[in-house]
Every structure is written in structure tokens, then in C-alpha cells.
Amino acid sequence: MFMRVLGVPSSGKKRGIENAYKLAPKWYCKVSRYFITVFLINFSVLILSVLAGSIYMWLYE
């Protein structure tokens, strides 16, 4: 959760911590943005590959 708040400050509005990125070093905020992006891409590829494998097994079993 804190990585997301540092990478995307507007996501902390609901909890009142939208200024947390000002306390962290700039390099950490950049790293958190890249980490979130890479995590989402990897997770999407994982879900798509599991879905494709499931469909393949369902059709050709």
C-alpha cells in the first residue's frame, strides 16, 4: 500500500496521506512507480498464461 501511495500520491486521498511522497526520497518514489508497473505487467502475463493453459486443457483433454 505504501509503495502505491509513494508512486501515485492521489491514491492516498481517502486516508489523508496524499503528502507522504514529500517525506520519501525522490529515487524511492521513482522506484515505486517502476515496481508497480512491472508488478502489474507480470501479474497480467501470469493470469493470461494460466487462463490460456486452462482453456487449452479444457478443449483438448
PDB file of N, CA, C and O in Angstrom:
ATOM      1  N   MET A   1       0.825  -1.190   0.000  1.00  0.00           N
ATOM      2  CA  MET A   1       0.000   0.000   0.000  1.00  0.00           C
ATOM      3  C   MET A   1       0.871   1.257   0.000  1.00  0.00           C
ATOM      4  O   MET A   1       0.568   2.222  -0.702  1.00  0.00           O
ATOM      5  N   PHE A   2       1.927   1.250   0.767  1.00  0.00           N
ATOM      6  CA  PHE A   2       2.742   2.460   0.844  1.00  0.00           C
ATOM      7  C   PHE A   2       3.523   2.698  -0.440  1.00  0.00           C
ATOM      8  O   PHE A   2       3.793   3.844  -0.798  1.00  0.00           O
ATOM      9  N   MET A   3       3.891   1.619  -1.140  1.00  0.00           N
ATOM     10  CA  MET A   3       4.567   1.799  -2.420  1.00  0.00           C
ATOM     11  C   MET A   3       3.626   2.516  -3.384  1.00  0.00           C
ATOM     12  O   MET A   3       4.057   3.393  -4.132  1.00  0.00           O
ATOM     13  N   ARG A   4       2.356   2.153  -3.372  1.00  0.00           N
ATOM     14  CA  ARG A   4       1.394   2.793  -4.262  1.00  0.00           C
ATOM     15  C   ARG A   4       1.193   4.254  -3.891  1.00  0.00           C
ATOM     16  O   ARG A   4       1.071   5.102  -4.775  1.00  0.00           O
ATOM     17  N   VAL A   5       1.156   4.559  -2.617  1.00  0.00           N
ATOM     18  CA  VAL A   5       0.968   5.944  -2.176  1.00  0.00           C
ATOM     19  C   VAL A   5       2.160   6.796  -2.595  1.00  0.00           C
ATOM     20  O   VAL A   5       1.992   7.957  -2.966  1.00  0.00           O
ATOM     21  N   LEU A   6       3.362   6.227  -2.539  1.00  0.00           N
ATOM     22  CA  LEU A   6       4.540   6.984  -2.941  1.00  0.00           C
ATOM     23  C   LEU A   6       4.623   7.125  -4.449  1.00  0.00           C
ATOM     24  O   LEU A   6       5.076   8.155  -4.949  1.00  0.00           O
ATOM     25  N   GLY A   7       4.195   6.109  -5.179  1.00  0.00           N
ATOM     26  CA  GLY A   7       4.241   6.166  -6.632  1.00  0.00           C
ATOM     27  C   GLY A   7       3.124   6.984  -7.233  1.00  0.00           C
ATOM     28  O   GLY A   7       3.325   7.697  -8.216  1.00  0.00           O
ATOM     29  N   VAL A   8       1.941   6.882  -6.643  1.00  0.00           N
ATOM     30  CA  VAL A   8       0.766   7.605  -7.131  1.00  0.00           C
ATOM     31  C   VAL A   8       0.150   8.329  -5.933  1.00  0.00           C
ATOM     32  O   VAL A   8      -0.712   7.771  -5.255  1.00  0.00           O
ATOM     33  N   PRO A   9       0.582   9.563  -5.664  1.00  0.00           N
ATOM     34  CA  PRO A   9       0.144  10.257  -4.448  1.00  0.00           C
ATOM     35  C   PRO A   9      -1.368  10.451  -4.336  1.00  0.00           C
ATOM     36  O   PRO A   9      -1.891  10.501  -3.223  1.00  0.00           O
ATOM     37  N   SER A  10      -2.070  10.561  -5.438  1.00  0.00           N
ATOM     38  CA  SER A  10      -3.519  10.789  -5.356  1.00  0.00           C
ATOM     39  C   SER A  10      -4.265   9.581  -4.799  1.00  0.00           C
ATOM     40  O   SER A  10      -5.423   9.710  -4.402  1.00  0.00           O
ATOM     41  N   SER A  11      -3.630   8.414  -4.760  1.00  0.00           N
ATOM     42  CA  SER A  11      -4.303   7.232  -4.224  1.00  0.00           C
ATOM     43  C   SER A  11      -4.409   7.282  -2.699  1.00  0.00           C
ATOM     44  O   SER A  11      -5.129   6.470  -2.117  1.00  0.00           O
ATOM     45  N   GLY A  12      -3.726   8.195  -2.045  1.00  0.00           N
ATOM     46  CA  GLY A  12      -3.785   8.295  -0.590  1.00  0.00           C
ATOM     47  C   GLY A  12      -4.781   9.312  -0.075  1.00  0.00           C
ATOM     48  O   GLY A  12      -4.849   9.541   1.133  1.00  0.00           O
ATOM     49  N   LYS A  13      -5.560   9.935  -0.959  1.00  0.00           N
ATOM     50  CA  LYS A  13      -6.520  10.963  -0.527  1.00  0.00           C
ATOM     51  C   LYS A  13      -7.540  10.433   0.458  1.00  0.00           C
ATOM     52  O   LYS A  13      -7.873  11.108   1.432  1.00  0.00           O
ATOM     53  N   LYS A  14      -8.040   9.232   0.216  1.00  0.00           N
ATOM     54  CA  LYS A  14      -9.094   8.675   1.052  1.00  0.00           C
ATOM     55  C   LYS A  14      -8.642   8.532   2.511  1.00  0.00           C
ATOM     56  O   LYS A  14      -9.442   8.690   3.433  1.00  0.00           O
ATOM     57  N   ARG A  15      -7.355   8.231   2.709  1.00  0.00           N
ATOM     58  CA  ARG A  15      -6.832   8.032   4.053  1.00  0.00           C
ATOM     59  C   ARG A  15      -6.071   9.239   4.585  1.00  0.00           C
ATOM     60  O   ARG A  15      -5.548   9.212   5.699  1.00  0.00           O
ATOM     61  N   GLY A  16      -6.012  10.290   3.789  1.00  0.00           N
ATOM     62  CA  GLY A  16      -5.370  11.512   4.239  1.00  0.00           C
ATOM     63  C   GLY A  16      -3.857  11.472   4.221  1.00  0.00           C
ATOM     64  O   GLY A  16      -3.214  12.187   4.990  1.00  0.00           O
ATOM     65  N   ILE A  17      -3.280  10.659   3.368  1.00  0.00           N
ATOM     66  CA  ILE A  17      -1.818  10.570   3.302  1.00  0.00           C
ATOM     67  C   ILE A  17      -1.313  10.892   1.891  1.00  0.00           C
ATOM     68  O   ILE A  17      -0.356  10.284   1.411  1.00  0.00           O
ATOM     69  N   GLU A  18      -1.957  11.841   1.246  1.00  0.00           N
ATOM     70  CA  GLU A  18      -1.543  12.182  -0.114  1.00  0.00           C
ATOM     71  C   GLU A  18      -0.229  12.963  -0.149  1.00  0.00           C
ATOM     72  O   GLU A  18       0.328  13.163  -1.229  1.00  0.00           O
ATOM     73  N   ASN A  19       0.277  13.405   0.988  1.00  0.00           N
ATOM     74  CA  ASN A  19       1.547  14.130   1.044  1.00  0.00           C
ATOM     75  C   ASN A  19       2.705  13.252   1.515  1.00  0.00           C
ATOM     76  O   ASN A  19       3.777  13.771   1.825  1.00  0.00           O
ATOM     77  N   ALA A  20       2.514  11.961   1.575  1.00  0.00           N
ATOM     78  CA  ALA A  20       3.564  11.060   2.051  1.00  0.00           C
ATOM     79  C   ALA A  20       4.758  11.047   1.114  1.00  0.00           C
ATOM     80  O   ALA A  20       5.883  10.804   1.550  1.00  0.00           O
ATOM     81  N   TYR A  21       4.531  11.302  -0.155  1.00  0.00           N
ATOM     82  CA  TYR A  21       5.639  11.285  -1.114  1.00  0.00           C
ATOM     83  C   TYR A  21       6.641  12.405  -0.842  1.00  0.00           C
ATOM     84  O   TYR A  21       7.790  12.312  -1.274  1.00  0.00           O
ATOM     85  N   LYS A  22       6.235  13.451  -0.144  1.00  0.00           N
ATOM     86  CA  LYS A  22       7.143  14.555   0.169  1.00  0.00           C
ATOM     87  C   LYS A  22       8.180  14.158   1.224  1.00  0.00           C
ATOM     88  O   LYS A  22       9.248  14.765   1.300  1.00  0.00           O
ATOM     89  N   LEU A  23       7.877  13.159   2.023  1.00  0.00           N
ATOM     90  CA  LEU A  23       8.789  12.708   3.070  1.00  0.00           C
ATOM     91  C   LEU A  23       9.803  11.688   2.561  1.00  0.00           C
ATOM     92  O   LEU A  23      10.866  11.513   3.157  1.00  0.00           O
ATOM     93  N   ALA A  24       9.477  11.020   1.463  1.00  0.00           N
ATOM     94  CA  ALA A  24      10.364   9.980   0.926  1.00  0.00           C
ATOM     95  C   ALA A  24      11.334  10.585  -0.085  1.00  0.00           C
ATOM     96  O   ALA A  24      11.032  11.609  -0.697  1.00  0.00           O
ATOM     97  N   PRO A  25      12.489   9.961  -0.264  1.00  0.00           N
ATOM     98  CA  PRO A  25      13.426  10.445  -1.281  1.00  0.00           C
ATOM     99  C   PRO A  25      12.840  10.278  -2.682  1.00  0.00           C
ATOM    100  O   PRO A  25      12.039   9.375  -2.924  1.00  0.00           O
ATOM    101  N   LYS A  26      13.241  11.147  -3.592  1.00  0.00           N
ATOM    102  CA  LYS A  26      12.693  11.110  -4.953  1.00  0.00           C
ATOM    103  C   LYS A  26      13.001   9.803  -5.659  1.00  0.00           C
ATOM    104  O   LYS A  26      12.173   9.293  -6.413  1.00  0.00           O
ATOM    105  N   TRP A  27      14.205   9.247  -5.417  1.00  0.00           N
ATOM    106  CA  TRP A  27      14.549   7.998  -6.088  1.00  0.00           C
ATOM    107  C   TRP A  27      13.627   6.877  -5.635  1.00  0.00           C
ATOM    108  O   TRP A  27      13.305   5.992  -6.428  1.00  0.00           O
ATOM    109  N   TYR A  28      13.197   6.893  -4.380  1.00  0.00           N
ATOM    110  CA  TYR A  28      12.304   5.849  -3.875  1.00  0.00           C
ATOM    111  C   TYR A  28      10.930   5.952  -4.518  1.00  0.00           C
ATOM    112  O   TYR A  28      10.298   4.936  -4.806  1.00  0.00           O
ATOM    113  N   CYS A  29      10.470   7.168  -4.744  1.00  0.00           N
ATOM    114  CA  CYS A  29       9.181   7.357  -5.418  1.00  0.00           C
ATOM    115  C   CYS A  29       9.247   6.845  -6.850  1.00  0.00           C
ATOM    116  O   CYS A  29       8.300   6.225  -7.334  1.00  0.00           O
ATOM    117  N   LYS A  30      10.363   7.103  -7.529  1.00  0.00           N
ATOM    118  CA  LYS A  30      10.518   6.620  -8.906  1.00  0.00           C
ATOM    119  C   LYS A  30      10.591   5.099  -8.941  1.00  0.00           C
ATOM    120  O   LYS A  30       9.981   4.459  -9.798  1.00  0.00           O
ATOM    121  N   VAL A  31      11.336   4.531  -8.011  1.00  0.00           N
ATOM    122  CA  VAL A  31      11.442   3.073  -7.953  1.00  0.00           C
ATOM    123  C   VAL A  31      10.078   2.451  -7.688  1.00  0.00           C
ATOM    124  O   VAL A  31       9.753   1.410  -8.259  1.00  0.00           O
ATOM    125  N   SER A  32       9.287   3.068  -6.840  1.00  0.00           N
ATOM    126  CA  SER A  32       7.967   2.509  -6.544  1.00  0.00           C
ATOM    127  C   SER A  32       7.066   2.561  -7.777  1.00  0.00           C
ATOM    128  O   SER A  32       6.272   1.646  -7.995  1.00  0.00           O
ATOM    129  N   ARG A  33       7.176   3.622  -8.590  1.00  0.00           N
ATOM    130  CA  ARG A  33       6.398   3.675  -9.837  1.00  0.00           C
ATOM    131  C   ARG A  33       6.794   2.547 -10.776  1.00  0.00           C
ATOM    132  O   ARG A  33       5.936   1.868 -11.340  1.00  0.00           O
ATOM    133  N   TYR A  34       8.105   2.348 -10.941  1.00  0.00           N
ATOM    134  CA  TYR A  34       8.574   1.270 -11.817  1.00  0.00           C
ATOM    135  C   TYR A  34       8.188  -0.098 -11.264  1.00  0.00           C
ATOM    136  O   TYR A  34       7.796  -0.985 -12.023  1.00  0.00           O
ATOM    137  N   PHE A  35       8.294  -0.272  -9.966  1.00  0.00           N
ATOM    138  CA  PHE A  35       7.931  -1.544  -9.351  1.00  0.00           C
ATOM    139  C   PHE A  35       6.457  -1.863  -9.570  1.00  0.00           C
ATOM    140  O   PHE A  35       6.107  -2.994  -9.906  1.00  0.00           O
ATOM    141  N   ILE A  36       5.604  -0.879  -9.382  1.00  0.00           N
ATOM    142  CA  ILE A  36       4.173  -1.090  -9.575  1.00  0.00           C
ATOM    143  C   ILE A  36       3.885  -1.461 -11.022  1.00  0.00           C
ATOM    144  O   ILE A  36       3.094  -2.366 -11.287  1.00  0.00           O
ATOM    145  N   THR A  37       4.526  -0.762 -11.966  1.00  0.00           N
ATOM    146  CA  THR A  37       4.313  -1.049 -13.381  1.00  0.00           C
ATOM    147  C   THR A  37       4.767  -2.466 -13.724  1.00  0.00           C
ATOM    148  O   THR A  37       4.034  -3.217 -14.369  1.00  0.00           O
ATOM    149  N   VAL A  38       5.964  -2.827 -13.297  1.00  0.00           N
ATOM    150  CA  VAL A  38       6.492  -4.165 -13.589  1.00  0.00           C
ATOM    151  C   VAL A  38       5.638  -5.236 -12.913  1.00  0.00           C
ATOM    152  O   VAL A  38       5.379  -6.283 -13.507  1.00  0.00           O
ATOM    153  N   PHE A  39       5.204  -4.989 -11.700  1.00  0.00           N
ATOM    154  CA  PHE A  39       4.359  -5.948 -10.995  1.00  0.00           C
ATOM    155  C   PHE A  39       3.048  -6.171 -11.741  1.00  0.00           C
ATOM    156  O   PHE A  39       2.620  -7.313 -11.905  1.00  0.00           O
ATOM    157  N   LEU A  40       2.409  -5.101 -12.190  1.00  0.00           N
ATOM    158  CA  LEU A  40       1.141  -5.245 -12.901  1.00  0.00           C
ATOM    159  C   LEU A  40       1.311  -5.967 -14.228  1.00  0.00           C
ATOM    160  O   LEU A  40       0.466  -6.782 -14.599  1.00  0.00           O
ATOM    161  N   ILE A  41       2.390  -5.683 -14.947  1.00  0.00           N
ATOM    162  CA  ILE A  41       2.635  -6.369 -16.212  1.00  0.00           C
ATOM    163  C   ILE A  41       2.874  -7.859 -15.966  1.00  0.00           C
ATOM    164  O   ILE A  41       2.296  -8.698 -16.656  1.00  0.00           O
ATOM    165  N   ASN A  42       3.715  -8.192 -14.998  1.00  0.00           N
ATOM    166  CA  ASN A  42       3.991  -9.601 -14.689  1.00  0.00           C
ATOM    167  C   ASN A  42       2.736 -10.332 -14.216  1.00  0.00           C
ATOM    168  O   ASN A  42       2.506 -11.479 -14.599  1.00  0.00           O
ATOM    169  N   PHE A  43       1.944  -9.689 -13.406  1.00  0.00           N
ATOM    170  CA  PHE A  43       0.718 -10.312 -12.914  1.00  0.00           C
ATOM    171  C   PHE A  43      -0.260 -10.554 -14.051  1.00  0.00           C
ATOM    172  O   PHE A  43      -0.924 -11.590 -14.089  1.00  0.00           O
ATOM    173  N   SER A  44      -0.354  -9.602 -14.981  1.00  0.00           N
ATOM    174  CA  SER A  44      -1.245  -9.767 -16.128  1.00  0.00           C
ATOM    175  C   SER A  44      -0.800 -10.930 -17.012  1.00  0.00           C
ATOM    176  O   SER A  44      -1.624 -11.723 -17.467  1.00  0.00           O
ATOM    177  N   VAL A  45       0.503 -11.024 -17.250  1.00  0.00           N
ATOM    178  CA  VAL A  45       1.029 -12.130 -18.056  1.00  0.00           C
ATOM    179  C   VAL A  45       0.775 -13.463 -17.360  1.00  0.00           C
ATOM    180  O   VAL A  45       0.427 -14.446 -18.014  1.00  0.00           O
ATOM    181  N   LEU A  46       0.940 -13.504 -16.069  1.00  0.00           N
ATOM    182  CA  LEU A  46       0.672 -14.729 -15.315  1.00  0.00           C
ATOM    183  C   LEU A  46      -0.788 -15.146 -15.443  1.00  0.00           C
ATOM    184  O   LEU A  46      -1.081 -16.309 -15.721  1.00  0.00           O
ATOM    185  N   ILE A  47      -1.694 -14.211 -15.244  1.00  0.00           N
ATOM    186  CA  ILE A  47      -3.121 -14.519 -15.328  1.00  0.00           C
ATOM    187  C   ILE A  47      -3.493 -14.974 -16.738  1.00  0.00           C
ATOM    188  O   ILE A  47      -4.251 -15.931 -16.899  1.00  0.00           O
ATOM    189  N   LEU A  48      -2.965 -14.295 -17.762  1.00  0.00           N
ATOM    190  CA  LEU A  48      -3.270 -14.687 -19.131  1.00  0.00           C
ATOM    191  C   LEU A  48      -2.717 -16.067 -19.469  1.00  0.00           C
ATOM    192  O   LEU A  48      -3.376 -16.840 -20.165  1.00  0.00           O
ATOM    193  N   SER A  49      -1.525 -16.385 -18.989  1.00  0.00           N
ATOM    194  CA  SER A  49      -0.955 -17.700 -19.273  1.00  0.00           C
ATOM    195  C   SER A  49      -1.717 -18.807 -18.548  1.00  0.00           C
ATOM    196  O   SER A  49      -1.918 -19.883 -19.111  1.00  0.00           O
ATOM    197  N   VAL A  50      -2.137 -18.564 -17.330  1.00  0.00           N
ATOM    198  CA  VAL A  50      -2.940 -19.558 -16.609  1.00  0.00           C
ATOM    199  C   VAL A  50      -4.292 -19.738 -17.295  1.00  0.00           C
ATOM    200  O   VAL A  50      -4.782 -20.860 -17.420  1.00  0.00           O
ATOM    201  N   LEU A  51      -4.883 -18.655 -17.731  1.00  0.00           N
ATOM    202  CA  LEU A  51      -6.159 -18.732 -18.441  1.00  0.00           C
ATOM    203  C   LEU A  51      -6.014 -19.483 -19.751  1.00  0.00           C
ATOM    204  O   LEU A  51      -6.852 -20.324 -20.078  1.00  0.00           O
ATOM    205  N   ALA A  52      -4.954 -19.192 -20.511  1.00  0.00           N
ATOM    206  CA  ALA A  52      -4.722 -19.875 -21.775  1.00  0.00           C
ATOM    207  C   ALA A  52      -4.476 -21.361 -21.551  1.00  0.00           C
ATOM    208  O   ALA A  52      -4.991 -22.196 -22.295  1.00  0.00           O
ATOM    209  N   GLY A  53      -3.699 -21.691 -20.539  1.00  0.00           N
ATOM    210  CA  GLY A  53      -3.457 -23.096 -20.219  1.00  0.00           C
ATOM    211  C   GLY A  53      -4.721 -23.815 -19.789  1.00  0.00           C
ATOM    212  O   GLY A  53      -4.933 -24.974 -20.144  1.00  0.00           O
ATOM    213  N   SER A  54      -5.548 -23.140 -19.038  1.00  0.00           N
ATOM    214  CA  SER A  54      -6.809 -23.746 -18.601  1.00  0.00           C
ATOM    215  C   SER A  54      -7.737 -23.993 -19.778  1.00  0.00           C
ATOM    216  O   SER A  54      -8.376 -25.042 -19.863  1.00  0.00           O
ATOM    217  N   ILE A  55      -7.811 -23.033 -20.679  1.00  0.00           N
ATOM    218  CA  ILE A  55      -8.661 -23.198 -21.864  1.00  0.00           C
ATOM    219  C   ILE A  55      -8.128 -24.320 -22.748  1.00  0.00           C
ATOM    220  O   ILE A  55      -8.898 -25.122 -23.275  1.00  0.00           O
ATOM    221  N   TYR A  56      -6.809 -24.373 -22.908  1.00  0.00           N
ATOM    222  CA  TYR A  56      -6.197 -25.431 -23.709  1.00  0.00           C
ATOM    223  C   TYR A  56      -6.502 -26.800 -23.109  1.00  0.00           C
ATOM    224  O   TYR A  56      -6.887 -27.726 -23.822  1.00  0.00           O
ATOM    225  N   MET A  57      -6.329 -26.921 -21.795  1.00  0.00           N
ATOM    226  CA  MET A  57      -6.602 -28.205 -21.138  1.00  0.00           C
ATOM    227  C   MET A  57      -8.078 -28.570 -21.228  1.00  0.00           C
ATOM    228  O   MET A  57      -8.417 -29.745 -21.370  1.00  0.00           O
ATOM    229  N   TRP A  58      -8.952 -27.579 -21.147  1.00  0.00           N
ATOM    230  CA  TRP A  58     -10.382 -27.831 -21.205  1.00  0.00           C
ATOM    231  C   TRP A  58     -10.805 -28.279 -22.605  1.00  0.00           C
ATOM    232  O   TRP A  58     -11.650 -29.163 -22.745  1.00  0.00           O
ATOM    233  N   LEU A  59     -10.221 -27.673 -23.636  1.00  0.00           N
ATOM    234  CA  LEU A  59     -10.609 -28.005 -25.012  1.00  0.00           C
ATOM    235  C   LEU A  59      -9.989 -29.305 -25.509  1.00  0.00           C
ATOM    236  O   LEU A  59     -10.648 -30.064 -26.219  1.00  0.00           O
ATOM    237  N   TYR A  60      -8.748 -29.576 -25.153  1.00  0.00           N
ATOM    238  CA  TYR A  60      -8.015 -30.685 -25.755  1.00  0.00           C
ATOM    239  C   TYR A  60      -7.755 -31.841 -24.807  1.00  0.00           C
ATOM    240  O   TYR A  60      -6.886 -32.672 -25.073  1.00  0.00           O
ATOM    241  N   GLU A  61      -8.470 -31.909 -23.735  1.00  0.00           N
ATOM    242  CA  GLU A  61      -8.264 -33.018 -22.810  1.00  0.00           C
ATOM    243  C   GLU A  61      -9.033 -34.221 -23.225  1.00  0.00           C
ATOM    244  O   GLU A  61      -8.974 -35.252 -22.555  1.00  0.00           O
TER     245      GLU A  61
END
